[in-house]
Amino acid sequence: MHILFLADNFTPEVNALASRTFEHCREWVKEGHKVTVITCAPNFPKGKIFKGYKNRLWQKEMIDGIHVIRMWTYITPNEGIYKRTLDYISFMISGALGALFVRKVDIVIGSSPQFFPVCAAWFVGKFKRIPWVFELRDFWPESIKAVGAMKDSWIIKAFEKLEMFLYRQATHIIAVTHTFKKILITRGIDSSKISVVTNGVDLSHFSFLPKDQDLLEILNLKGKFIVGYIGTHGMAHSLETLLEAAFILKHTYNIDNISFLFLGDGACKKELVEKAKEQNLENVIFLDSVSKGEVKRYWSLLDLSIIHLRKADLFKTVIPSKLFESMGMGIPVIHGVPGESAEIVKRYNVGEVFESENAQDIVHLILKLYKDPDVIKIFTENALQAAQYFDRKNLALEMLSVIKKLDKK
């Protein structure tokens, strides 16, 4: 079977979409299938093309047996909804055109969070008369409203109509949470055309490591209790809440032995760095994104991992992928995302749950666990065991079984 995948993020980018797509496609190739990914020059999140790449009209490479075609797109930093939307639309057009030249395709997949690659998959599926799959990773454009980037308008309403059109037209929808499936059913989408394949973790890469002593020395963190956030610093994440917690620990409790480590980039990072400087938060360190090969060294430094999204009903439906990476590394989580993901934390007893945007809750939990290493040890053991249920290899094979059934119809 020849699977064509349209996604505007792909390795060597390290966000959730890029990791999931690469790790799934890699497993499908191992199962003997041909996989072609159409994407763009790697540039997320800074909007700067990675070293060794150029924004050319068409360029090809082979990565772990995956045929990768990179198309020209309008590239901009992950800042500002209108420029980003222009970026998305440019990939929709170039990706769809590029796909027309890929021969003997059996099935095409388009992945969100925004649905422009899915529009391209719809077009390719219709043109080539093959099944096409909508991989639903986020509700868009609802997520734009949830972070306050746009308010209700005729543009949003037009996007919402297009969104529903794509759900109805898709041969099949693969959602990353069970909550997504429930919501689609309430919107009138036939449950028989929706499967759920959650996010997970590549256990061949993310596994327990002792703290990297060289990094501790370089970052001047030896002997510190380290609370970390690793991921995108975006509007959805409300990381100013974490800075507030750092402020309280530093200036109210006068605790110098607890440090906050922020690793990643995003639209809000500059503002967060400036705020930390203004508040003299010497207990906070900001680091730029690193490669996937390097990031596990930084995960190893953490005593606690913070997962947080701003308070919005939409985010009750999501499961942040960093939850699974924390579990794979055996790092306890303090989790500020209600809904399905919080239930995972509770069910497997891998950490503590707190109310979104509540800095006092964060402080309370950090102090509680800081003073109780025995509980941290229990969470660590539980996390490593629970991660086995979310092994990316098994999830990739689960998604492949769904695709195979569509190919036979």
N, C-alpha and C positions, 0 to 999 in steps of 0.2 A: 504494500500500500504506500502511496505517495501522499504525505500530509504537508499542506502548505499553511504556514502560520504567519499571521500579520500582527506585529506588535512594535510599537514605536520605542520600546526600551528592550535592550538585549545585552548580554555579556559583551564587553567587560564592565558595563554599568552594573551597579550592585543594589538597585532598589528592588522592591518586592516583585514587580512584574518581570524585570529582567532575570532575576534568580529563578522564579517559578518556571518561566518559559524555557530557559536554558536547561534546567534540570529535568523537566519533563521530556523535552525533545531529545536530550542525551539518552534517556532510558528507552525511548521509542526506537532510536537508531540501534541500540544494543539488542532490541527485539527483532531486528532485521528489516525495519521499515525505512524508506527514504523520507527525509524531512528537509524541507526548505523553509527558511525563515526570511521574511522580508521585513527589514527594519531600516533605521537611518544611522548616520555616523554617531558613535557614542558621544554624548555631550551632557547628560543629566547629572546633577541638577544645575550646574553653573552656566549652562549654555555655551560652554567652551569645548571644542572638539578635542577628544583625547589624543595624546601623543601617538603618532604612527598612523593616524587616520586623516582623511580629508573629506570635505563635503562635496563629493563628486556626484554626477548624474547617476552613475551606476557603478558599483564595485562589488566584487565577489570574494569570498574567502571560505575556508572550511574550518570549522571549530568542532572538535570531537566527533567528527563524522557528520555534522550538520552543515548543509549547504546554506550559507548566509549571503543574502543579497542586500546591500545597503544602498538606499535611494537618496537622492538629494532632497533636503527639506529646508524650510525657513527655520533657522535656529535662533533661539532666544533664551535668556536665563529663565528659571522657574519663578518669575516675578511678573505679576500683572496678567489678569485674565484675558484681555483682548489679544495681546501679543502671543500668549500661550495658545489661544484658540487658533490663531493664524498658523502657528507651528503645527497644531494638530491637523488642520485642514490640508496643509501642504503635504503632510505624510499620507493622508487619506487619498489624495489625488496621485501622488507619485507611487505610493504603494500599490494602488489598484492598477495603474498602468504597467508597473513592473511585473505584477502577477500575471498579466496577460501573456507574457513571454515565457512563463514557466510551463513546461509541457508535461502532459500525462499526469495531471493531478487528480487524486481520488476524492479528497475532502479538503475544505479550507476552514480555518479557524481565525476569528478576529477577537482580540482581547481588549477589555476596558482597562482602567477605570473610565476614562472618557470614551465615547462610543464611535469616534471617527474611524479608527481601524476596523471597527465592526461594520461600518457603512461600506468600507472597501471590501470586506469579506462578503457582504451581501451582494455587491456588484459582481465580484468574481464568481461567486456561486451561481448566480443567474446566468452570467455570460458563458461559463464553462458547463453549465447544467449538471452541477455536482452538489452534494449536501454541504451546507455550511453551518458552523457552530458559533454561537455567541458565548464567549467565556466571560461571565459576569463577575467582576471583582469589586465593583462599587456601583451605587446608584448615581448616575450622572444624567441630568444636570442638578439633581437634588443636592449633591455634595457641594456644588458652588454656592447655593443658598445657605447651606449649613455653616459654612465658614465665613459667611458675610461678604463674599467676593462680588455677588450680584444679588439684586432683589428681583421679585417677580416682575416680569415685563413681557412684552410680546416675543422677545427673543427666547426667553426661558420657556414660554408656552410652546413656541415652535419646536424647540429642542425636545420638550416632553412628548409632543406628538410624534416626532421622529423616533424617540426612544421606544414608544409603544409599538410603532410600526416594525421596528427591528425585532422586538420580542415576538411579535406575531409571525413575522416572516422567517425567523430562524428555523432551520431544520431541527435543531436541538439547542438547549441552553445548559451550560455547565456553570453552576453557581458555586462560589467558594464558601458560602455559609448556608445552613439550613434555614436561617431567618430570611435570607434572600428568596429562597424557594417559596416560603410561606407567603411573603409579600407579593410575589409574582402571581401566585394562585388567587389571592384576593383581588388582583387587578385583572383577572379573567384569563390568565394564561393557563393552558392545559397542563396539569401536573405531570402527565405522561411524557411531556417533551422537556422536562427539567430534571437534571441530575445534580448531585452535590459532590464535589471533590474539594475538600478543604485545602487550605494552605498547610505546609508542613516544613520539615527541616531536612537538609542533606546531611545525614548522619555520617557519611563518609568524610565530611569536612568539619562539621560542628560536633565536637565531643569534648568531654571534660579535659581541661588542661590546668596544671598548677599555674599560679601567678607568674607571669613573665618578669623575671627579676631585672632584666636589662631595661625593660620599659619602665618599671617602677623607679629605677634609678634615674633614667632620663627625665621622667616627668616629676621627679621629686615627690613620689607618693609612697615611699617605703614606710611601713608601719601605719598607714592610713586605712580607715574603713571607707571603701569606695562605693559610692552610689552612682550608677551610670545610666545615661540615655544614649542609645546608639540607633541612629536613623535620621530620617528627614526632619529638618527644622522648619516646618511649614505652618500655614495658618490653622490647619486642622488640629495641630498638636498642643497648642496653648502652653508652650514651654515656659512662659513667664510665671506660671504657677510653680514650676520646679525651682525657679530662681527665688521666688518668694519663700519657699521652704528653706532654701540655702541661707537666705537672709535671716530667717527666724532662728535657725540653728546657730548661726554665727553671732548674731547681735542680741538675741534674747537668752539663749542657753549658754552662750560663750564656749561652744564646743569647737575645738580646733582639729580634732582627730578624725572628723568626717568630711570627706571631700566629694564633690560632684564632678563627674566627667561627662562632657557632652561631645559626642563624635558624630560628625555628619555635616551636611550643608542643606541649604534651603532658603526660601524666600524671606524668612524671619530671622535668619542667623545674625546678620549685621546688627539689627536692632537689639537682639538678645545680648550680644557681646558688649555693646555700648551700655546697656542697662546694668550689666554685671560690673563694669568698670565704674559707673556712676555710684553704685552702691558699695563699692570697695569689697566685692565678694572674692576675697583671696582663697576661699574654699571651693572655687569653681574654676574648672579648666575646660576650654573649648579647643577641639581638634578638628582639622579638616577630614573629609572622607578619605578612606584608604581602600586599597584593592580587597577583593574577597579573600585572597590568599593571606593578607595581613590582618584582616579585621578580627579573626579569632584570637590573636594575641591580645587585642584590646578587650575583647569579651572576658578573657581570662583574668583581667585585673579586678573585675567587679565582684563585690560582696553582695550587692543587690542590683537588680535591673528595674528601672522605672519604665512603665508603659502607660502612656497618657494620651487622651484625646479630649478636645474641648467638650463642654456639656451641650449635647444636641441629640435629639431623638434618633436621627439617622445613624449615629455612631453606635447605637445599641445593636445594630445589625451586623457590624463588622468584627473580624478577628484579626488584629494586627499580626503580621507575620513574625515580628520580632519576639512574640511570645514563644513561638516554637524554637527559635534560635536560642533564647534563654534556656529553655528546657533542655535542648540538645547539649548545651555547655554546662548544664547542672547549676545554673544560677537562679536563686530564688527571685521572684518578681513581686513588686508592689504595683498593683494593677488598677489604673484609673480609667477603665472603659467598661461601662455596664453592659449587660446583655449576654449574648452567647459566649463571648470570650471570657467574661468574668465567671461564667458557669464552669468553663474548663479549668480555670485556676482553682476553684473550689472543689470540683469533682476529683481532681488529681492531687489536691493539697500541695501545690507547688509555690505558694506564696500567700499574700494578703491582698484584699480588695479595698479600695478607698473611693470616695465620692469624687467625680471629676471636678477639677478646678478648686479643690479644697486643700490648700497648702498646710493647714493645721493637721489634717488627716495624714498627709505625707510625713510630716515631722513626727507625729505620734508613732507611726509604724516604723520609721527609721530608728527611732530611739528604742522602741520595743525590741527590734531584732538586733540592734547594736549591742544590747545588754544580754542577749540570749543566744549564744552561739549554738546551743543544742538544737534549738528550733531551726536555725539556718541549716544545720547539718541534715535534719529531717527533710526540709524542703529540697535540698540538693539531691538527696537520694531519690525522693519522689519524682523530681523533675527528670532525672536521667532515665528512670523507668517509664514515665509517661511519654517521653519523646519517642519511644519505640512505636507507639500507636500513630505517630504522625511522620513516619519515615517517608521522605519524598519519593523514594524509589517505589514503594508500594502504592502511593497515591498516583504516581505517573502511570503505573500499570492499570490502576482502576479507571483512570481517564481514558487510557488506550482501549480498554474493553468497551467503553461507551462508543468510542469512535468507530471501532470495528463493526459494531452492530449497525451503525448508520451507513457504513460503506456497503453492507450487504443488502440494504433495502432497495 
